[in-house]
Amino acid sequence: MKSETLSTEQLNYIDQTENFTTAYPLEAEASDIQSYISNIPTRSWNILTLFATFLLLASGVALLFELQADFTQFNFERINSAWGFPFLIVASALLFFRVCFFVYSLFLYVKYKPIESVTDDKLPTVTVIVPAYNEGKQVWDTLMSLAESDFPAEKLQLLSIDDGSQDDTWYWMQEAKKVLGDRLAIYQQPQNKGKRHALYRGFNVGTGEIFVTVDSDSVVKTDTLRNLVSPFVVNQKCSAVAGNIQVLNNKKSMLPKMLNVSFVMSFEFQRAVESKLNSVLCTPGALAAYRGSAVFEVLPEWINQTFMGQPSDIGEDRAMTNMIMKNGHHVLFQRNAYAYTNVPEKYSGLYKMFIRWDRSNVRENIMMSKYVFKNFRSESKVGARLLFLNQSLKIVMTYPFLLFMLFFIAVHPLLFLSSTLVSILVASSFSVLFYAKRYTFAESFWAYSYSLLYTFGLFWITPYAIATAAKRGWLTRGLN
């Protein structure tokens, strides 16, 4: 995946712009002017896209207002049809569940607080594993950002495994080794065997009490590692922690801007809610931490995992999380542990990434169904079960709602378009307000654009992923 990346120095520049401009006013001014000029075309397209988004949503509201009579008639006919009334009952029940779940989620989010970093003497020993495949120089940036962490050097072990890359990834790992010396150990797989096997090697080589996994297209803040592992010290039942993932390459293309708003909702809201229930469903590969003893409890099952008779080569992060939670451990989220990762900048890369995620989601929900209603944990299991039901309902109702959508389009396309646009406006407004409160108001409007893209351009992914859940392949592991 070719994308604009930021080096560790550039990331630090973002965090320390005020200090830089104070020390080097002329250099900073020249750089800012050059950056502004080069980004004029991109900025113009962004403004045009947001304008088109608002115009489309406003048109949907106006159109629905004009079609009120048709909408009432359509609902009346649907209720009085043989299938319409049962469908209405099911849809109303699902809507009631989702509204109640959302209100409950808001309550949990308000109560959520990240755990503050413990002192150096209490920090555990940590092994950071960075698997890399065809990442080129980006792996250098990843390793350098980790090496600059505010973490006791004697307690930190850095490992990086080249998974049979076909580009210059191994060269950049060797260059990092020259700079970091004994602080970094690098390994090269004889052939490409997949991310799971690269991590497996790291788990077996590592000596830390805590394992941290970081994708080779990500960079971290200086306090990320200490914040990420502190919950293991405070909560002895905690055996896995999810980091807070944001988009690294969000300055160049529109898709990363949209995804950044989506990521904030997915992590800072959704995973915060899950954390209050001690049941974060997925610790992301971009940044996650695991208690070593919990990893070795599930390592044989994890490396040999299969689905419908085929070895599992995707969803290694969700699988590890699932297996650890199945053994009764707590899985938490740390909002103050940031990692910035590259995401696709083109539609083809985006849908492939989503297909992989959705296939993993289908597989792991099936696995979760085998234990979530059993006595897998000594304390309350209600939260984990609610999260499972919420996830499963989305999967189970995919095809019924797809069929209804196609019927709706065939019978009354304008009414479908207008009601869908209004639904997007209403549903996405929470994401807009949430992002605006947490970060910037201007960037928050990308939530509307993302919802339009997903509804009209990516709606097919979940049905396709369900139908092809057994299919293997990473899909996005080509050369950069």
C-alpha positions, 0 to 999 in steps of 0.5 A: 500500500503506497501512502504518505508517511510521517517519520518519527521526526515529523511526528515530533514536529507535529507535537512540538510545532510551537517550540519549533517556530520559536527556535527556527521562525524563518525555517518554520515559516518557509516550510509552512508556506511550501506545505500550504502551496503544495496542498492547495489542490487537495484542500480545494477537493476537500472543500468541494467534497464537504460542500457536495456532502451537505448539498446532498444531505440537504436535498434528502431532507427537502425531498423527504419533506416533499414525499411525506404523503408517499412515505405514509402510503408506503408504510401503510401498504407495508404494514398491511402486507403479508410480510410487512407487519412481521418485518415491522415488528422485528425491525422495531424490536431491533431498533429498540434494542439498538437505542437502549444499547446506545443509551447504555453505551453513553452511560458507560462512556461517561464513566470511562477513564484511562488508567494513568501511567505507573512509576518507573519502578512499577513498570513491568518488563516489556517485549515489543514485537514489530512484524514487517512485510514490504514496508520499506522505510516505514519500518525504520520510522516505527522502530525509531518511534519505539526507541524514543519511548519514555520507558526504562531502557533496561525494561524494554526489549525491541524485536522486529521480524521481516516476514519474507519481504520482497522489497528493501524492508530488511535493509531498513531494519538493518539500518535501524539495528546499526543505530539502536545496537543491542536495544533492537534484535532483528530476525528474517523469516526464510519465506513469507508465512504471514503476520501470525507466524512472524508474531509467533516467532516474536512471542517465543523469542521475547523475554518480557512480562508483557508483549506489545505488538505494533504494526510496521506502518505505525508510529507511537508517542513517547508515552504510549508504551508506559500508558499501554502497559500500566493497566497490567500493574493496576489490574491483575485480572487484565491480560490484554489492552487495546491502544488508541489508533488514529490515522497517520496519513490523513493530510494527503487524501480524503479517505484517510480524513474520513477514516480518522473520524471513524477510528476515533468513534471506533476506539475512543467511544466504542472501545471505551464502552467495551473497556468498562465491561472488561470485554474489549472485543479486539485489541488492534494489531497496530497497537496492543499489549498482552500479559505473557502468561495469558499469551502462552495459555492460548499460543498453541491454539492460536497458531494452529487456528483453523476455519472450515478446515483451512488455516487462519491467516487473517484476524490474528489480533481478534483471535488472540483477544477472543481466546484470552477473554475466553479464559476469563481474563479482562481486556481493556482499552487505554485512550491515552496510549496513541499509535498513528497508522497508515490506512488506504488512500484509494477505494480498492485498498479500502474495500479489501481492508474492510473485507478482511476485517469483516471476514474476521468478525464473522469467524470470531463471532462464531467462536465467541458464541461457543463460550460467551453464554457459559461460565467463562468468567467468575465475575459478571458476564452480562456486558460481554454477552450484550456486546456479542448480541450487538455484534451478532445482530448486525451479521444475522440481519445483514441479508434481510435488510439487504433484501428489503433495501433492494425491494425499497429501491425497486418500488420507490427509489426516490423515497429510498434515497431521501429516507436514507440521506436523512437517516445518515444525517441523523445517525452521523451527527453523534459522530460529528459532535463526538469528534468535534468535542474531542478534537476539531470541529472542522474535521468532524464533518468528514463523518457525514462524507464517510457515512455516505461513502459507506452506505452507497459505496461499501454496503456490499462488503458485509454480505460479501464477507459473510458469503466468503468467510472461509476464503483465505488471503490478506488482500492488501499485502502487495509491494508498496 
